[in-house]
Amino acid sequence: MYLEHCGKVDDPKYANKMVKRNNCYSRRGIILGDSLFMSFESERYPLDTRALDKLIDRIISP
């Protein structure tokens, strides 16, 4: 299981690298929603730690 935190999605260069990274994961069989989970934040919308806690709980005890 992988959890990728994407912390600067409002930065275009960072966002492009994030998409490229996700494509690399997919090519290696690491599929979003299956073995890869992602959290996001931007300068305007900080990380929602309650949502992250729920995601981690879901991953650990499905």
RORO-335889 format. One record per atom (N, C-alpha, C): residue in three letters; x, y, z. Coordinates in steps of 0.2 Angstrom, whole numbers, plus 5000, padded with zeros to 4 digits. Example, Ala and Ser with C-alpha at 12.3 -4.5 7.8 and 13.67 -1.06 7.14 Angstrom:
# RORO-335889
Ala506649725039 Ala506249785039 Ala506649845039 Ser506449895035 Ser506849955036 Ser506450005039 
***
This chain:
# RORO-335889
Met500449945000 Met500050005000 Met500450065000 Tyr500250114996 Tyr500650174996 Tyr500150234997 Leu500450285001 Leu500050345002 Leu500450404999 Glu500250434994 Glu500650494991 Glu500250554993 His500650604996 His500350664998 His500650714993 Cys500150754990 Cys500250804985 Cys500150864988 Gly500650904990 Gly500650964994 Gly500651024991 Lys500751024985 Lys500751094981 Lys500451094975 Val499851074975 Val499451054968 Val499351124965 Asp499351184968 Asp499251244964 Asp499951264961 Asp500451234961 Asp501051244958 Asp501051204951 Pro501051234945 Pro500951194939 Pro501551144938 Lys502151164939 Lys502751124938 Lys502651064943 Tyr502451074949 Tyr502351014954 Tyr501750974952 Ala501251004949 Ala500650964947 Ala500850924941 Asn501250944936 Asn501450904931 Asn501850844933 Lys502250854938 Lys502750804940 Lys502250754944 Met501750774947 Met501250734951 Met500950684946 Val500750714940 Val500350674935 Val500850624932 Lys501450644931 Lys502050594928 Lys502150544933 Arg502150554939 Arg502350514945 Arg501750454945 Asn501150484945 Asn500550434945 Asn500550394939 Asn500750414933 Asn500850374927 Asn501350314928 Cys501950334931 Cys502450284933 Cys502150234938 Tyr501850254943 Tyr501550204947 Tyr501050154943 Ser500650184939 Ser500150144935 Ser500550094931 Arg501050114928 Arg501450064923 Arg501850014928 Arg501950024934 Arg502249974938 Arg501649934942 Gly501049944940 Gly500549904943 Gly500249934950 Ile500449994952 Ile500250024958 Ile499650064956 Ile499050044957 Ile498450074954 Ile498150124960 Leu497950184957 Leu497650224962 Leu496950194964 Gly496850194970 Gly496250174973 Gly496250094975 Asp496750064973 Asp496849994974 Asp497449984979 Ser498050004977 Ser498650004981 Ser498950074982 Leu498750124979 Leu498950184979 Leu498350234982 Phe498550274987 Phe498050324989 Phe498350384989 Met498050444988 Met498250504988 Met497950554992 Ser498350604995 Ser498050664998 Ser498250724995 Phe497850774996 Phe498050834992 Phe497950894996 Glu498350954995 Glu498251014998 Glu498551064993 Ser498351124994 Ser498651184991 Ser498651244996 Glu498951294993 Glu499051354998 Glu498351375001 Arg497851374996 Arg497251394998 Arg496851345002 Tyr496951285001 Tyr496551225004 Tyr497051185007 Pro497251195014 Pro497651155017 Pro497451085018 Leu497851035020 Leu497750965021 Leu497150955026 Asp496650925025 Asp496150905029 Asp496350845033 Thr496550855039 Thr496850795043 Thr496350745045 Arg495750775046 Arg495150725048 Arg495050675042 Ala495050705036 Ala494950665030 Ala495450615029 Leu496150635030 Leu496650595030 Leu496650535035 Asp496450555041 Asp496350505046 Asp495850445044 Lys495250465041 Lys494750425038 Lys495050375033 Leu495450415028 Leu495750375023 Leu496250315026 Ile496650335030 Ile497150295033 Ile496750235037 Asp496250255040 Asp495850195044 Asp495550155038 Arg495350175033 Arg495050135027 Arg495550085024 Ile496150115024 Ile496750075021 Ile496950015026 Ile496950035032 Ile497249985037 Ile496649935039 Ser496049955039 Ser495549905041 Ser494949915036 Pro494949885031 Pro494449895026 Pro493749855028 
***
